[in-house]
Each structure stands twice: as structure tokens, then as C-alpha cells.
């Protein structure tokens, strides 16, 4: 599924996570693999614990971090695509 600004994202029930300082470690229950997210990734992961639109995630990142909007959008869509590939998020 293609992810757009209007897509709604949430963490799948097939993933559990643990916060480690300012990072997050995720266990994919389907594949048994651990994944790590840096502080920005952890910020996004915490936002998607409940269903949220991509544009709202982007706005939260822009308010929290000093980043250009086009860079933010590109990096956000890349991260969400990676999480989708690993079956760690649901997209509506």
C-alpha cells in the first residue's frame, strides 16, 4: 500500500517494544527479529501507538525538531515504508 499524507498509521498487534533511554527496541512477533529506532524514530513510534494521520506525524516532527519540511517528509515516508516492509505497522 502506498503511504500518503492522508494515510492513517498505527503499530500492529504483531509488534512489542521497549524504551531504552531515548531509543526504542521493537520485536516483530511474526519474524522474531529485533529492530532498533534512533531518538527521532522512537518519537515517531510513540506517536503511532494510536492511529494517526501521516500529516499529523509530520507536523509533530516539524514542531519538535529543526528540520526542513521536504527532508522531514522524505525521511518519514522512508521510515514508514521500512516499518511496513517489516509488518510492524498497519495502514488505513
PyMOL Python script that loads the backbone (N, CA, C, O; Angstrom):
from pymol import cmd

cmd.read_pdbstr("""\
ATOM      1  N   UNK A   1       0.842  -1.181   0.000  1.00  0.00           N
ATOM      2  CA  UNK A   1       0.000   0.000   0.000  1.00  0.00           C
ATOM      3  C   UNK A   1       0.885   1.240   0.000  1.00  0.00           C
ATOM      4  O   UNK A   1       1.868   1.317   0.738  1.00  0.00           O
ATOM      5  N   UNK A   2       0.525   2.208  -0.835  1.00  0.00           N
ATOM      6  CA  UNK A   2       1.274   3.460  -0.909  1.00  0.00           C
ATOM      7  C   UNK A   2       0.875   4.350   0.264  1.00  0.00           C
ATOM      8  O   UNK A   2      -0.308   4.501   0.571  1.00  0.00           O
ATOM      9  N   UNK A   3       1.862   4.926   0.904  1.00  0.00           N
ATOM     10  CA  UNK A   3       1.634   5.781   2.059  1.00  0.00           C
ATOM     11  C   UNK A   3       1.597   7.235   1.598  1.00  0.00           C
ATOM     12  O   UNK A   3       2.501   7.693   0.898  1.00  0.00           O
ATOM     13  N   UNK A   4       0.546   7.962   1.995  1.00  0.00           N
ATOM     14  CA  UNK A   4       0.418   9.380   1.659  1.00  0.00           C
ATOM     15  C   UNK A   4       0.150  10.178   2.921  1.00  0.00           C
ATOM     16  O   UNK A   4       0.045   9.613   4.010  1.00  0.00           O
ATOM     17  N   UNK A   5       0.039  11.503   2.776  1.00  0.00           N
ATOM     18  CA  UNK A   5      -0.255  12.379   3.916  1.00  0.00           C
ATOM     19  C   UNK A   5      -1.569  12.008   4.600  1.00  0.00           C
ATOM     20  O   UNK A   5      -1.729  12.217   5.802  1.00  0.00           O
ATOM     21  N   UNK A   6      -2.512  11.453   3.824  1.00  0.00           N
ATOM     22  CA  UNK A   6      -3.826  11.128   4.373  1.00  0.00           C
ATOM     23  C   UNK A   6      -3.893   9.727   4.965  1.00  0.00           C
ATOM     24  O   UNK A   6      -4.885   9.374   5.603  1.00  0.00           O
ATOM     25  N   UNK A   7      -2.850   8.923   4.761  1.00  0.00           N
ATOM     26  CA  UNK A   7      -2.822   7.577   5.342  1.00  0.00           C
ATOM     27  C   UNK A   7      -2.833   7.672   6.866  1.00  0.00           C
ATOM     28  O   UNK A   7      -2.237   8.578   7.448  1.00  0.00           O
ATOM     29  N   UNK A   8      -3.514   6.732   7.494  1.00  0.00           N
ATOM     30  CA  UNK A   8      -3.526   6.657   8.956  1.00  0.00           C
ATOM     31  C   UNK A   8      -2.681   5.450   9.350  1.00  0.00           C
ATOM     32  O   UNK A   8      -2.870   4.350   8.831  1.00  0.00           O
ATOM     33  N   UNK A   9      -1.754   5.668  10.265  1.00  0.00           N
ATOM     34  CA  UNK A   9      -0.763   4.671  10.658  1.00  0.00           C
ATOM     35  C   UNK A   9      -0.972   4.293  12.121  1.00  0.00           C
ATOM     36  O   UNK A   9      -1.298   5.142  12.950  1.00  0.00           O
ATOM     37  N   UNK A  10      -0.781   3.018  12.426  1.00  0.00           N
ATOM     38  CA  UNK A  10      -0.713   2.596  13.829  1.00  0.00           C
ATOM     39  C   UNK A  10       0.167   1.357  13.925  1.00  0.00           C
ATOM     40  O   UNK A  10       0.378   0.643  12.945  1.00  0.00           O
ATOM     41  N   UNK A  11       0.671   1.121  15.126  1.00  0.00           N
ATOM     42  CA  UNK A  11       1.506  -0.045  15.384  1.00  0.00           C
ATOM     43  C   UNK A  11       0.635  -1.300  15.290  1.00  0.00           C
ATOM     44  O   UNK A  11      -0.486  -1.320  15.798  1.00  0.00           O
ATOM     45  N   UNK A  12       1.146  -2.330  14.650  1.00  0.00           N
ATOM     46  CA  UNK A  12       0.418  -3.591  14.555  1.00  0.00           C
ATOM     47  C   UNK A  12       0.442  -4.333  15.889  1.00  0.00           C
ATOM     48  O   UNK A  12       1.300  -4.083  16.736  1.00  0.00           O
ATOM     49  N   UNK A  13      -0.494  -5.232  16.061  1.00  0.00           N
ATOM     50  CA  UNK A  13      -0.515  -6.056  17.275  1.00  0.00           C
ATOM     51  C   UNK A  13       0.585  -7.116  17.232  1.00  0.00           C
ATOM     52  O   UNK A  13       0.819  -7.818  18.216  1.00  0.00           O
ATOM     53  N   UNK A  14       1.254  -7.226  16.090  1.00  0.00           N
ATOM     54  CA  UNK A  14       2.325  -8.211  15.905  1.00  0.00           C
ATOM     55  C   UNK A  14       3.698  -7.658  16.304  1.00  0.00           C
ATOM     56  O   UNK A  14       4.730  -8.211  15.924  1.00  0.00           O
ATOM     57  N   UNK A  15       3.701  -6.562  17.073  1.00  0.00           N
ATOM     58  CA  UNK A  15       4.973  -5.959  17.498  1.00  0.00           C
ATOM     59  C   UNK A  15       4.878  -5.542  18.957  1.00  0.00           C
ATOM     60  O   UNK A  15       3.857  -5.021  19.406  1.00  0.00           O
ATOM     61  N   UNK A  16       5.946  -5.778  19.678  1.00  0.00           N
ATOM     62  CA  UNK A  16       6.065  -5.274  21.046  1.00  0.00           C
ATOM     63  C   UNK A  16       7.340  -4.448  21.114  1.00  0.00           C
ATOM     64  O   UNK A  16       8.281  -4.682  20.356  1.00  0.00           O
ATOM     65  N   UNK A  17       7.368  -3.482  22.024  1.00  0.00           N
ATOM     66  CA  UNK A  17       8.547  -2.615  22.086  1.00  0.00           C
ATOM     67  C   UNK A  17       8.954  -2.335  23.523  1.00  0.00           C
ATOM     68  O   UNK A  17       8.206  -2.556  24.476  1.00  0.00           O
ATOM     69  N   UNK A  18      10.167  -1.843  23.626  1.00  0.00           N
ATOM     70  CA  UNK A  18      10.734  -1.461  24.915  1.00  0.00           C
ATOM     71  C   UNK A  18      11.500  -0.154  24.699  1.00  0.00           C
ATOM     72  O   UNK A  18      12.297  -0.042  23.768  1.00  0.00           O
ATOM     73  N   UNK A  19      11.253   0.831  25.566  1.00  0.00           N
ATOM     74  CA  UNK A  19      12.000   2.086  25.501  1.00  0.00           C
ATOM     75  C   UNK A  19      13.334   1.917  26.213  1.00  0.00           C
ATOM     76  O   UNK A  19      13.387   1.412  27.334  1.00  0.00           O
ATOM     77  N   UNK A  20      14.407   2.338  25.561  1.00  0.00           N
ATOM     78  CA  UNK A  20      15.751   2.316  26.146  1.00  0.00           C
ATOM     79  C   UNK A  20      16.325   3.722  26.039  1.00  0.00           C
ATOM     80  O   UNK A  20      16.781   4.141  24.975  1.00  0.00           O
ATOM     81  N   UNK A  21      16.295   4.441  27.147  1.00  0.00           N
ATOM     82  CA  UNK A  21      16.694   5.850  27.181  1.00  0.00           C
ATOM     83  C   UNK A  21      15.904   6.605  26.121  1.00  0.00           C
ATOM     84  O   UNK A  21      14.683   6.710  26.245  1.00  0.00           O
ATOM     85  N   UNK A  22      16.551   7.137  25.080  1.00  0.00           N
ATOM     86  CA  UNK A  22      15.802   7.883  24.068  1.00  0.00           C
ATOM     87  C   UNK A  22      15.618   7.082  22.773  1.00  0.00           C
ATOM     88  O   UNK A  22      15.271   7.650  21.738  1.00  0.00           O
ATOM     89  N   UNK A  23      15.848   5.783  22.829  1.00  0.00           N
ATOM     90  CA  UNK A  23      15.666   4.912  21.671  1.00  0.00           C
ATOM     91  C   UNK A  23      14.595   3.869  21.967  1.00  0.00           C
ATOM     92  O   UNK A  23      14.143   3.740  23.105  1.00  0.00           O
ATOM     93  N   UNK A  24      14.193   3.128  20.944  1.00  0.00           N
ATOM     94  CA  UNK A  24      13.186   2.081  21.091  1.00  0.00           C
ATOM     95  C   UNK A  24      13.704   0.813  20.427  1.00  0.00           C
ATOM     96  O   UNK A  24      14.303   0.854  19.352  1.00  0.00           O
ATOM     97  N   UNK A  25      13.458  -0.322  21.092  1.00  0.00           N
ATOM     98  CA  UNK A  25      13.737  -1.628  20.501  1.00  0.00           C
ATOM     99  C   UNK A  25      12.384  -2.306  20.281  1.00  0.00           C
ATOM    100  O   UNK A  25      11.550  -2.363  21.186  1.00  0.00           O
ATOM    101  N   UNK A  26      12.181  -2.816  19.070  1.00  0.00           N
ATOM    102  CA  UNK A  26      10.918  -3.440  18.690  1.00  0.00           C
ATOM    103  C   UNK A  26      11.176  -4.901  18.372  1.00  0.00           C
ATOM    104  O   UNK A  26      12.159  -5.237  17.712  1.00  0.00           O
ATOM    105  N   UNK A  27      10.292  -5.766  18.840  1.00  0.00           N
ATOM    106  CA  UNK A  27      10.339  -7.183  18.479  1.00  0.00           C
ATOM    107  C   UNK A  27       9.164  -7.462  17.566  1.00  0.00           C
ATOM    108  O   UNK A  27       8.006  -7.286  17.944  1.00  0.00           O
ATOM    109  N   UNK A  28       9.484  -7.904  16.348  1.00  0.00           N
ATOM    110  CA  UNK A  28       8.440  -8.332  15.416  1.00  0.00           C
ATOM    111  C   UNK A  28       8.034  -9.753  15.772  1.00  0.00           C
ATOM    112  O   UNK A  28       8.839 -10.677  15.656  1.00  0.00           O
ATOM    113  N   UNK A  29       6.796  -9.933  16.202  1.00  0.00           N
ATOM    114  CA  UNK A  29       6.365 -11.251  16.662  1.00  0.00           C
ATOM    115  C   UNK A  29       6.245 -12.261  15.524  1.00  0.00           C
ATOM    116  O   UNK A  29       6.354 -13.465  15.757  1.00  0.00           O
ATOM    117  N   UNK A  30       6.024 -11.793  14.305  1.00  0.00           N
ATOM    118  CA  UNK A  30       5.917 -12.714  13.164  1.00  0.00           C
ATOM    119  C   UNK A  30       7.266 -13.302  12.781  1.00  0.00           C
ATOM    120  O   UNK A  30       7.374 -14.495  12.494  1.00  0.00           O
ATOM    121  N   UNK A  31       8.311 -12.447  12.777  1.00  0.00           N
ATOM    122  CA  UNK A  31       9.624 -12.918  12.327  1.00  0.00           C
ATOM    123  C   UNK A  31      10.616 -13.133  13.461  1.00  0.00           C
ATOM    124  O   UNK A  31      11.696 -13.679  13.235  1.00  0.00           O
ATOM    125  N   UNK A  32      10.269 -12.710  14.691  1.00  0.00           N
ATOM    126  CA  UNK A  32      11.162 -12.907  15.826  1.00  0.00           C
ATOM    127  C   UNK A  32      12.418 -12.065  15.773  1.00  0.00           C
ATOM    128  O   UNK A  32      13.399 -12.373  16.450  1.00  0.00           O
ATOM    129  N   UNK A  33      12.404 -11.001  14.976  1.00  0.00           N
ATOM    130  CA  UNK A  33      13.582 -10.150  14.799  1.00  0.00           C
ATOM    131  C   UNK A  33      13.415  -8.869  15.607  1.00  0.00           C
ATOM    132  O   UNK A  33      12.324  -8.306  15.696  1.00  0.00           O
ATOM    133  N   UNK A  34      14.525  -8.424  16.195  1.00  0.00           N
ATOM    134  CA  UNK A  34      14.539  -7.157  16.926  1.00  0.00           C
ATOM    135  C   UNK A  34      14.960  -6.035  15.979  1.00  0.00           C
ATOM    136  O   UNK A  34      15.842  -6.212  15.139  1.00  0.00           O
ATOM    137  N   UNK A  35      14.313  -4.882  16.129  1.00  0.00           N
ATOM    138  CA  UNK A  35      14.633  -3.699  15.334  1.00  0.00           C
ATOM    139  C   UNK A  35      14.863  -2.539  16.285  1.00  0.00           C
ATOM    140  O   UNK A  35      14.176  -2.422  17.300  1.00  0.00           O
ATOM    141  N   UNK A  36      15.813  -1.690  15.970  1.00  0.00           N
ATOM    142  CA  UNK A  36      16.102  -0.530  16.808  1.00  0.00           C
ATOM    143  C   UNK A  36      15.765   0.765  16.097  1.00  0.00           C
ATOM    144  O   UNK A  36      15.947   0.884  14.886  1.00  0.00           O
ATOM    145  N   UNK A  37      15.272   1.734  16.853  1.00  0.00           N
ATOM    146  CA  UNK A  37      14.983   3.056  16.304  1.00  0.00           C
ATOM    147  C   UNK A  37      15.762   4.105  17.081  1.00  0.00           C
ATOM    148  O   UNK A  37      15.838   4.054  18.309  1.00  0.00           O
ATOM    149  N   UNK A  38      16.340   5.054  16.357  1.00  0.00           N
ATOM    150  CA  UNK A  38      17.062   6.162  16.973  1.00  0.00           C
ATOM    151  C   UNK A  38      16.059   7.107  17.648  1.00  0.00           C
ATOM    152  O   UNK A  38      14.855   6.857  17.586  1.00  0.00           O
ATOM    153  N   UNK A  39      16.523   8.180  18.287  1.00  0.00           N
ATOM    154  CA  UNK A  39      15.596   9.067  19.001  1.00  0.00           C
ATOM    155  C   UNK A  39      14.447   9.624  18.152  1.00  0.00           C
ATOM    156  O   UNK A  39      13.318   9.707  18.635  1.00  0.00           O
ATOM    157  N   UNK A  40      14.710  10.002  16.908  1.00  0.00           N
ATOM    158  CA  UNK A  40      13.630  10.520  16.054  1.00  0.00           C
ATOM    159  C   UNK A  40      12.666   9.386  15.703  1.00  0.00           C
ATOM    160  O   UNK A  40      11.449   9.572  15.728  1.00  0.00           O
ATOM    161  N   UNK A  41      13.203   8.227  15.380  1.00  0.00           N
ATOM    162  CA  UNK A  41      12.362   7.064  15.102  1.00  0.00           C
ATOM    163  C   UNK A  41      11.524   6.690  16.313  1.00  0.00           C
ATOM    164  O   UNK A  41      10.360   6.315  16.178  1.00  0.00           O
ATOM    165  N   UNK A  42      12.120   6.793  17.503  1.00  0.00           N
ATOM    166  CA  UNK A  42      11.393   6.498  18.741  1.00  0.00           C
ATOM    167  C   UNK A  42      10.267   7.508  18.957  1.00  0.00           C
ATOM    168  O   UNK A  42       9.185   7.143  19.417  1.00  0.00           O
ATOM    169  N   UNK A  43      10.518   8.773  18.628  1.00  0.00           N
ATOM    170  CA  UNK A  43       9.487   9.812  18.730  1.00  0.00           C
ATOM    171  C   UNK A  43       8.299   9.446  17.835  1.00  0.00           C
ATOM    172  O   UNK A  43       7.145   9.544  18.252  1.00  0.00           O
ATOM    173  N   UNK A  44       8.592   9.027  16.611  1.00  0.00           N
ATOM    174  CA  UNK A  44       7.542   8.628  15.664  1.00  0.00           C
ATOM    175  C   UNK A  44       6.826   7.383  16.170  1.00  0.00           C
ATOM    176  O   UNK A  44       5.597   7.319  16.133  1.00  0.00           O
ATOM    177  N   UNK A  45       7.579   6.396  16.642  1.00  0.00           N
ATOM    178  CA  UNK A  45       6.990   5.154  17.150  1.00  0.00           C
ATOM    179  C   UNK A  45       5.992   5.442  18.272  1.00  0.00           C
ATOM    180  O   UNK A  45       4.915   4.849  18.330  1.00  0.00           O
ATOM    181  N   UNK A  46       6.368   6.361  19.156  1.00  0.00           N
ATOM    182  CA  UNK A  46       5.465   6.708  20.252  1.00  0.00           C
ATOM    183  C   UNK A  46       4.201   7.408  19.744  1.00  0.00           C
ATOM    184  O   UNK A  46       3.128   7.238  20.321  1.00  0.00           O
ATOM    185  N   UNK A  47       4.321   8.184  18.678  1.00  0.00           N
ATOM    186  CA  UNK A  47       3.145   8.842  18.092  1.00  0.00           C
ATOM    187  C   UNK A  47       2.169   7.839  17.485  1.00  0.00           C
ATOM    188  O   UNK A  47       0.957   8.051  17.530  1.00  0.00           O
ATOM    189  N   UNK A  48       2.682   6.753  16.921  1.00  0.00           N
ATOM    190  CA  UNK A  48       1.807   5.820  16.195  1.00  0.00           C
ATOM    191  C   UNK A  48       1.274   4.693  17.083  1.00  0.00           C
ATOM    192  O   UNK A  48       0.760   3.695  16.578  1.00  0.00           O
ATOM    193  N   UNK A  49       1.395   4.848  18.400  1.00  0.00           N
ATOM    194  CA  UNK A  49       0.797   3.857  19.299  1.00  0.00           C
ATOM    195  C   UNK A  49      -0.726   3.858  19.170  1.00  0.00           C
ATOM    196  O   UNK A  49      -1.382   2.851  19.436  1.00  0.00           O
ATOM    197  N   UNK A  50      -1.276   4.997  18.760  1.00  0.00           N
ATOM    198  CA  UNK A  50      -2.699   5.111  18.439  1.00  0.00           C
ATOM    199  C   UNK A  50      -2.780   5.573  16.991  1.00  0.00           C
ATOM    200  O   UNK A  50      -1.878   6.270  16.526  1.00  0.00           O
ATOM    201  N   UNK A  51      -3.834   5.207  16.263  1.00  0.00           N
ATOM    202  CA  UNK A  51      -3.935   5.623  14.859  1.00  0.00           C
ATOM    203  C   UNK A  51      -3.777   7.145  14.697  1.00  0.00           C
ATOM    204  O   UNK A  51      -4.394   7.932  15.415  1.00  0.00           O
ATOM    205  N   UNK A  52      -2.941   7.525  13.745  1.00  0.00           N
ATOM    206  CA  UNK A  52      -2.647   8.942  13.495  1.00  0.00           C
ATOM    207  C   UNK A  52      -2.330   9.116  12.016  1.00  0.00           C
ATOM    208  O   UNK A  52      -1.694   8.257  11.405  1.00  0.00           O
ATOM    209  N   UNK A  53      -2.775  10.233  11.444  1.00  0.00           N
ATOM    210  CA  UNK A  53      -2.516  10.520  10.029  1.00  0.00           C
ATOM    211  C   UNK A  53      -1.056  10.905   9.825  1.00  0.00           C
ATOM    212  O   UNK A  53      -0.430  11.506  10.699  1.00  0.00           O
ATOM    213  N   UNK A  54      -0.526  10.551   8.663  1.00  0.00           N
ATOM    214  CA  UNK A  54       0.867  10.866   8.334  1.00  0.00           C
ATOM    215  C   UNK A  54       1.110  12.369   8.435  1.00  0.00           C
ATOM    216  O   UNK A  54       2.148  12.797   8.941  1.00  0.00           O
ATOM    217  N   UNK A  55       0.159  13.170   7.957  1.00  0.00           N
ATOM    218  CA  UNK A  55       0.382  14.624   8.013  1.00  0.00           C
ATOM    219  C   UNK A  55       0.481  15.117   9.457  1.00  0.00           C
ATOM    220  O   UNK A  55       1.197  16.083   9.720  1.00  0.00           O
ATOM    221  N   UNK A  56      -0.224  14.474  10.405  1.00  0.00           N
ATOM    222  CA  UNK A  56      -0.114  14.857  11.812  1.00  0.00           C
ATOM    223  C   UNK A  56       1.247  14.454  12.383  1.00  0.00           C
ATOM    224  O   UNK A  56       1.823  15.178  13.195  1.00  0.00           O
ATOM    225  N   UNK A  57       1.753  13.310  11.958  1.00  0.00           N
ATOM    226  CA  UNK A  57       3.091  12.881  12.386  1.00  0.00           C
ATOM    227  C   UNK A  57       4.118  13.902  11.897  1.00  0.00           C
ATOM    228  O   UNK A  57       4.991  14.333  12.650  1.00  0.00           O
ATOM    229  N   UNK A  58       3.998  14.278  10.625  1.00  0.00           N
ATOM    230  CA  UNK A  58       4.937  15.235  10.034  1.00  0.00           C
ATOM    231  C   UNK A  58       4.890  16.566  10.781  1.00  0.00           C
ATOM    232  O   UNK A  58       5.936  17.150  11.065  1.00  0.00           O
ATOM    233  N   UNK A  59       3.689  17.052  11.103  1.00  0.00           N
ATOM    234  CA  UNK A  59       3.556  18.310  11.839  1.00  0.00           C
ATOM    235  C   UNK A  59       4.214  18.207  13.214  1.00  0.00           C
ATOM    236  O   UNK A  59       4.874  19.148  13.656  1.00  0.00           O
ATOM    237  N   UNK A  60       4.041  17.080  13.888  1.00  0.00           N
ATOM    238  CA  UNK A  60       4.648  16.894  15.212  1.00  0.00           C
ATOM    239  C   UNK A  60       6.176  16.910  15.117  1.00  0.00           C
ATOM    240  O   UNK A  60       6.846  17.494  15.969  1.00  0.00           O
ATOM    241  N   UNK A  61       6.724  16.271  14.086  1.00  0.00           N
ATOM    242  CA  UNK A  61       8.181  16.248  13.894  1.00  0.00           C
ATOM    243  C   UNK A  61       8.691  17.664  13.635  1.00  0.00           C
ATOM    244  O   UNK A  61       9.690  18.088  14.216  1.00  0.00           O
ATOM    245  N   UNK A  62       7.994  18.393  12.754  1.00  0.00           N
ATOM    246  CA  UNK A  62       8.421  19.760  12.429  1.00  0.00           C
ATOM    247  C   UNK A  62       8.366  20.668  13.648  1.00  0.00           C
ATOM    248  O   UNK A  62       9.175  21.589  13.767  1.00  0.00           O
ATOM    249  N   UNK A  63       7.420  20.423  14.560  1.00  0.00           N
ATOM    250  CA  UNK A  63       7.324  21.218  15.788  1.00  0.00           C
ATOM    251  C   UNK A  63       8.403  20.834  16.804  1.00  0.00           C
ATOM    252  O   UNK A  63       8.826  21.665  17.608  1.00  0.00           O
ATOM    253  N   UNK A  64       8.842  19.587  16.767  1.00  0.00           N
ATOM    254  CA  UNK A  64       9.788  19.072  17.763  1.00  0.00           C
ATOM    255  C   UNK A  64      11.256  19.237  17.346  1.00  0.00           C
ATOM    256  O   UNK A  64      12.125  19.469  18.186  1.00  0.00           O
ATOM    257  N   UNK A  65      11.519  19.116  16.046  1.00  0.00           N
ATOM    258  CA  UNK A  65      12.899  19.094  15.546  1.00  0.00           C
ATOM    259  C   UNK A  65      13.131  20.201  14.522  1.00  0.00           C
ATOM    260  O   UNK A  65      12.204  20.656  13.852  1.00  0.00           O
ATOM    261  N   UNK A  66      14.378  20.618  14.418  1.00  0.00           N
ATOM    262  CA  UNK A  66      14.782  21.626  13.444  1.00  0.00           C
ATOM    263  C   UNK A  66      15.142  20.902  12.145  1.00  0.00           C
ATOM    264  O   UNK A  66      16.282  20.482  11.948  1.00  0.00           O
ATOM    265  N   UNK A  67      14.149  20.765  11.263  1.00  0.00           N
ATOM    266  CA  UNK A  67      14.350  20.026  10.021  1.00  0.00           C
ATOM    267  C   UNK A  67      13.516  20.681   8.926  1.00  0.00           C
ATOM    268  O   UNK A  67      12.427  21.198   9.175  1.00  0.00           O
ATOM    269  N   UNK A  68      14.051  20.647   7.711  1.00  0.00           N
ATOM    270  CA  UNK A  68      13.313  21.179   6.562  1.00  0.00           C
ATOM    271  C   UNK A  68      12.122  20.267   6.262  1.00  0.00           C
ATOM    272  O   UNK A  68      12.212  19.049   6.420  1.00  0.00           O
ATOM    273  N   UNK A  69      11.005  20.862   5.829  1.00  0.00           N
ATOM    274  CA  UNK A  69       9.787  20.085   5.609  1.00  0.00           C
ATOM    275  C   UNK A  69       9.967  18.980   4.567  1.00  0.00           C
ATOM    276  O   UNK A  69       9.474  17.868   4.759  1.00  0.00           O
ATOM    277  N   UNK A  70      10.673  19.271   3.459  1.00  0.00           N
ATOM    278  CA  UNK A  70      10.842  18.250   2.423  1.00  0.00           C
ATOM    279  C   UNK A  70      11.724  17.099   2.903  1.00  0.00           C
ATOM    280  O   UNK A  70      11.480  15.944   2.554  1.00  0.00           O
ATOM    281  N   UNK A  71      12.734  17.402   3.691  1.00  0.00           N
ATOM    282  CA  UNK A  71      13.603  16.359   4.265  1.00  0.00           C
ATOM    283  C   UNK A  71      12.800  15.526   5.263  1.00  0.00           C
ATOM    284  O   UNK A  71      12.901  14.299   5.288  1.00  0.00           O
ATOM    285  N   UNK A  72      12.014  16.201   6.074  1.00  0.00           N
ATOM    286  CA  UNK A  72      11.170  15.518   7.062  1.00  0.00           C
ATOM    287  C   UNK A  72      10.237  14.533   6.369  1.00  0.00           C
ATOM    288  O   UNK A  72      10.140  13.372   6.767  1.00  0.00           O
ATOM    289  N   UNK A  73       9.550  15.005   5.331  1.00  0.00           N
ATOM    290  CA  UNK A  73       8.595  14.146   4.630  1.00  0.00           C
ATOM    291  C   UNK A  73       9.275  12.939   3.992  1.00  0.00           C
ATOM    292  O   UNK A  73       8.782  11.816   4.091  1.00  0.00           O
ATOM    293  N   UNK A  74      10.412  13.178   3.335  1.00  0.00           N
ATOM    294  CA  UNK A  74      11.154  12.084   2.683  1.00  0.00           C
ATOM    295  C   UNK A  74      11.594  11.051   3.707  1.00  0.00           C
ATOM    296  O   UNK A  74      11.395   9.853   3.502  1.00  0.00           O
ATOM    297  N   UNK A  75      12.188  11.497   4.804  1.00  0.00           N
ATOM    298  CA  UNK A  75      12.679  10.577   5.830  1.00  0.00           C
ATOM    299  C   UNK A  75      11.529   9.849   6.534  1.00  0.00           C
ATOM    300  O   UNK A  75      11.641   8.662   6.842  1.00  0.00           O
ATOM    301  N   UNK A  76      10.429  10.558   6.786  1.00  0.00           N
ATOM    302  CA  UNK A  76       9.271   9.945   7.427  1.00  0.00           C
ATOM    303  C   UNK A  76       8.688   8.842   6.557  1.00  0.00           C
ATOM    304  O   UNK A  76       8.409   7.745   7.040  1.00  0.00           O
ATOM    305  N   UNK A  77       8.503   9.134   5.266  1.00  0.00           N
ATOM    306  CA  UNK A  77       7.942   8.126   4.366  1.00  0.00           C
ATOM    307  C   UNK A  77       8.886   6.932   4.216  1.00  0.00           C
ATOM    308  O   UNK A  77       8.436   5.795   4.076  1.00  0.00           O
ATOM    309  N   UNK A  78      10.185   7.190   4.245  1.00  0.00           N
ATOM    310  CA  UNK A  78      11.159   6.093   4.179  1.00  0.00           C
ATOM    311  C   UNK A  78      11.057   5.199   5.412  1.00  0.00           C
ATOM    312  O   UNK A  78      11.040   3.974   5.295  1.00  0.00           O
ATOM    313  N   UNK A  79      10.987   5.817   6.599  1.00  0.00           N
ATOM    314  CA  UNK A  79      10.858   5.040   7.836  1.00  0.00           C
ATOM    315  C   UNK A  79       9.553   4.249   7.837  1.00  0.00           C
ATOM    316  O   UNK A  79       9.553   3.058   8.148  1.00  0.00           O
ATOM    317  N   UNK A  80       8.451   4.894   7.495  1.00  0.00           N
ATOM    318  CA  UNK A  80       7.164   4.196   7.491  1.00  0.00           C
ATOM    319  C   UNK A  80       7.164   3.057   6.471  1.00  0.00           C
ATOM    320  O   UNK A  80       6.580   2.002   6.719  1.00  0.00           O
ATOM    321  N   UNK A  81       7.812   3.264   5.336  1.00  0.00           N
ATOM    322  CA  UNK A  81       7.934   2.195   4.346  1.00  0.00           C
ATOM    323  C   UNK A  81       8.717   1.012   4.894  1.00  0.00           C
ATOM    324  O   UNK A  81       8.347  -0.139   4.666  1.00  0.00           O
ATOM    325  N   UNK A  82       9.803   1.294   5.619  1.00  0.00           N
ATOM    326  CA  UNK A  82      10.595   0.225   6.231  1.00  0.00           C
ATOM    327  C   UNK A  82       9.794  -0.521   7.288  1.00  0.00           C
ATOM    328  O   UNK A  82       9.851  -1.749   7.362  1.00  0.00           O
ATOM    329  N   UNK A  83       9.036   0.223   8.118  1.00  0.00           N
ATOM    330  CA  UNK A  83       8.203  -0.414   9.137  1.00  0.00           C
ATOM    331  C   UNK A  83       7.107  -1.258   8.485  1.00  0.00           C
ATOM    332  O   UNK A  83       6.757  -2.328   8.983  1.00  0.00           O
ATOM    333  N   UNK A  84       6.575  -0.767   7.375  1.00  0.00           N
ATOM    334  CA  UNK A  84       5.557  -1.520   6.631  1.00  0.00           C
ATOM    335  C   UNK A  84       6.156  -2.811   6.074  1.00  0.00           C
ATOM    336  O   UNK A  84       5.541  -3.874   6.167  1.00  0.00           O
ATOM    337  N   UNK A  85       7.346  -2.721   5.501  1.00  0.00           N
ATOM    338  CA  UNK A  85       8.020  -3.906   4.943  1.00  0.00           C
ATOM    339  C   UNK A  85       8.262  -4.973   6.002  1.00  0.00           C
ATOM    340  O   UNK A  85       8.251  -6.168   5.705  1.00  0.00           O
ATOM    341  N   UNK A  86       8.482  -4.534   7.241  1.00  0.00           N
ATOM    342  CA  UNK A  86       8.747  -5.475   8.339  1.00  0.00           C
ATOM    343  C   UNK A  86       7.461  -5.899   9.060  1.00  0.00           C
ATOM    344  O   UNK A  86       7.516  -6.607  10.066  1.00  0.00           O
ATOM    345  N   UNK A  87       6.292  -5.459   8.537  1.00  0.00           N
ATOM    346  CA  UNK A  87       4.978  -5.789   9.121  1.00  0.00           C
ATOM    347  C   UNK A  87       4.846  -5.298  10.571  1.00  0.00           C
ATOM    348  O   UNK A  87       4.258  -5.978  11.413  1.00  0.00           O
ATOM    349  N   UNK A  88       5.401  -4.109  10.851  1.00  0.00           N
ATOM    350  CA  UNK A  88       5.353  -3.553  12.190  1.00  0.00           C
ATOM    351  C   UNK A  88       4.274  -2.478  12.346  1.00  0.00           C
ATOM    352  O   UNK A  88       3.989  -2.044  13.462  1.00  0.00           O
ATOM    353  N   UNK A  89       3.667  -2.041  11.220  1.00  0.00           N
ATOM    354  CA  UNK A  89       2.598  -1.049  11.292  1.00  0.00           C
ATOM    355  C   UNK A  89       1.417  -1.483  10.446  1.00  0.00           C
ATOM    356  O   UNK A  89       1.546  -2.285   9.521  1.00  0.00           O
ATOM    357  N   UNK A  90       0.263  -0.930  10.787  1.00  0.00           N
ATOM    358  CA  UNK A  90      -0.948  -1.080   9.978  1.00  0.00           C
ATOM    359  C   UNK A  90      -1.213   0.257   9.327  1.00  0.00           C
ATOM    360  O   UNK A  90      -0.982   1.304   9.931  1.00  0.00           O
ATOM    361  N   UNK A  91      -1.700   0.230   8.092  1.00  0.00           N
ATOM    362  CA  UNK A  91      -2.002   1.443   7.346  1.00  0.00           C
ATOM    363  C   UNK A  91      -3.467   1.407   6.924  1.00  0.00           C
ATOM    364  O   UNK A  91      -3.948   0.417   6.373  1.00  0.00           O
ATOM    365  N   UNK A  92      -4.160   2.499   7.191  1.00  0.00           N
ATOM    366  CA  UNK A  92      -5.590   2.597   6.854  1.00  0.00           C
ATOM    367  C   UNK A  92      -5.815   3.686   5.827  1.00  0.00           C
ATOM    368  O   UNK A  92      -6.951   3.921   5.416  1.00  0.00           O
TER     369      UNK A  92
END
""", "prot")
cmd.dss("prot")
cmd.show_as("cartoon", "prot")
cmd.util.cbc("prot")
cmd.orient("prot")
